[in-house]
Amino acid sequence: MSDQKHTHVEKDPLLKAEYFWNKHAKQISIAIIAIIIIVGGWYGYNQYVVKPKEEKAAELIYKAQEYFAQDSSNLVLNGDGFNKGVLYIIKNYDGTKSANLAKYYAGISYLKIGDFTNSVKYLKEFKTDAPQIQMAAFGALADAEAELGKNEDAVQDYKKAGTTFPKDAFSSSEYLFRAGLLSETLGKTKDAIELYKEIKNKYPQTDKGLQADKYIYRLSIEKNDLSIN
């Protein structure tokens, strides 16, 4: 009789579902409650913690952006006594979009006042999906690294700057050119030649593109390798 009942349950989808529920009701209820708590907690955290924090950080960075446009680096970094600077935003609103942007402003501002160590620190931490700004950040990072004598790092970051936003032919060719010059100082002649060739081929109408042949030829003569095109 038991076997017949079991067979009947197996053949009837509704009875099968009822049987499964009766057997696992407790575990299912616990799982559902856990999901509700997790989803509710996530929503509450974003709504009542993340969102207000983002809004406050965006409000605070506004004045720093004005000072950045005015090239007032110390005010950008430390504020003016009434308005907070980007260092405060980075410290107190970490994880927000404005704090990330504040790292860019801090890195550029430190570069302008000659504090290259802090410039490298903040520009390395900055990341954005906006290629124009990321290109500028990589370029500024390379400038600061070069000032610190970190030429290997600077070459790599100049290359990143030169390839992040190729639509800006002027800036891209300039950063690749700087990578070429630094490669020369490191004794990496072949690398420098390749970089000058890249500028010539990709950005022939720019100032650096028009000068590229001169640098390629000079390095080829120095190495007695007139076969390099």
N, C-alpha and C positions, 0 to 999 in steps of 0.2 A: 504494500500500500504506500509506504514511504517512497519507494522508487518511482511509483506512478505519479505521486505528487511532485517529486523533483523533476520528472520528465515534463510534466505539465507546465511547471514554472519556466523551464528552459525554453519551451516552445512559445510561451506568451510573453511578449516584450513588456507589457505593463506589469505583470506579476514579477518578471525578472527585475525590473527597476525597483518595485516595491521591496523585493527581497534584499536587493543590494542596499537600499536606503536603511531598512531595518537593521541590517548587519553592520553598516558603517556610519550610522547617523551621528554618533558622537564625534568621530574623527572629522566628518564633513563639516559639522557645525563649528568645531574648533578652527578648522582651516578657513571657513568663511569669516568668522569673527576676526581672525588674524589679518586677513586681507583687508577687511573694513578698517581695522585699526591702523594698518600700514598706510593705506590710501588716505585715510582721514588725517593721519599724522603728517604725511607728506604735503597734503593740501594746506593744512593749518600752518606748517612751518614756512611754506612758500608765501602764503597769504599774510601771515602776521609777523614773520621774522625777515625773510629774504626781501620781499617787496618793499616794506618800509625802509630797510637798510639801503636798498638800491636807490630809492627816491631821495633819501637824505644825502647820500654820497653824491648824487647827480646835482643836488642843490648846492652842496659845498664846493664842488669843483668849478662851478660857473665863474667865480671871481678869479680863480687861478688861471683859467683859460684866457680871461681878459689880460691878465698880467703877462701871460705867455705870448700873446699877440703883440704886446708892447715891448717884448724882449727884456722884461724885468725879472731876471732869473732868481734873485734872492727872494723877491716877493712871491714868485711861483712856488718856491720850495717851502718857505716858512710863513707865508701870509703877511698881513699888514697890521696885526694887532686886533683887528675886528673880524677879519675873514681868515679862515684857515688855509694853510698851504697844502701842497700835494703830499708832503711827508706825513702830515696828520691824517690825511685821507687813506694813505697806504697802510698806516699803522692801525687805524680804528675801523676801517671798512674793507678789510681784506676779503677777497672773494667776489667783490662787486665789479661790474663793468667799469665804473668810474675809478676804482682803485687800480685796475689794470691800466687804464688810460693815464692815470696819475704817474705810473712808473715810466711811461714814455716822456711825459713832461719833465719828470725828475731827471731822467737820463740825459735829455737834451740840455736842460738847465745846468746840470753839473758839468757837462762838456764845455759849455760856454764860459763858465767861471774857472775852468781849468782843474776841476776835481775829477780826474779821469778814472780813478778807482771806483768812485761812487757812480760815475756815469756808466761804466761797464756793468756794475752790479744791477742797476735798475733796468738798463736796456736788455740785458740777458733775460730778465724775468718778464719782459713785455712780449705779448703775442696778440696779433689781430688778424682777422680775415680780410681786412682792407689792404690790398697789395701796395697801393701808393704809400700808405703810412708804414707798412712793414718794411718796404724798401728803404725809406728814410731812416727807420730804426736800425736796420742792419748796417747802413752806411755810417751812421753816427757811432754805432758800436765799434765798427772797424777803425774809425778816426781815433776814438779813445784808446783802443788797443794799440794802435800804431804809436800814439803819444807815450804809452807805457813801455814801448819796446817789444810788445808782443806781436811781432810781425807775422809769424805763422798764422796766428789766430786772425789777425787783421786781413790777411790775404783771403782766407776762407770766407770771412764775413763780407768783404768787398765783392767777392764772387756771388754770394747770396744776394746782396743788394743789386748787383748787375743783372741778375736773372729773375728777380721776383716780379718786376712789372716792366716787361720789355716794351710796352706801348710808349713808355716815357724814354724815348731814344736818347735824349740829351743826358739824363741822369744815369741811365743804364750804361752808356758808353763811358761816362766819367768814372763810375765805380769800377768797371772792368779795367780801365786805364790805370787807376790807382793800384789795383791788384797786380797789374803788369809791372809797374814801377817797383813795388815792394818785392815782387818775385825776383827782379833783377838784383836788388840789394841782398837778397838771400842766396844769390848765386845760381838761381834756377832759371837759366837762360831759356831753355826749351819751353818751360811753362810760360815765361813772359812772352815769347814769340807766339805761342798758341793763343794767348789772350789778345795780343795785338791783331792777330789774324781774325779772331772772333769779332773784334770791334770793326775791322775793315769790312768783313762780310755782312754783318748784321746791321751796322749803322754807318754805311758809307757816306751819308750826307751830313753827319755831325762833324763838329770840329775835331774830335778825337779820331773819328773814322778817316778823315782827310789826312791826318798826321800819321796814321798807323804805318804806312809804308816806310816812312823815315826811320821809325824805331825798329821795324823788322829788318831793314837793310843794315842799320848800324850794328845790331846784334849778330847778324849773319857775317858781316865783315870781321867782327871781333873774334868770331869762332872759325874764321876761314871756311865758312860753309856757304858758298855762293849758290848752292843748289836749292836752298830753301826758297819756296815761292811766297 
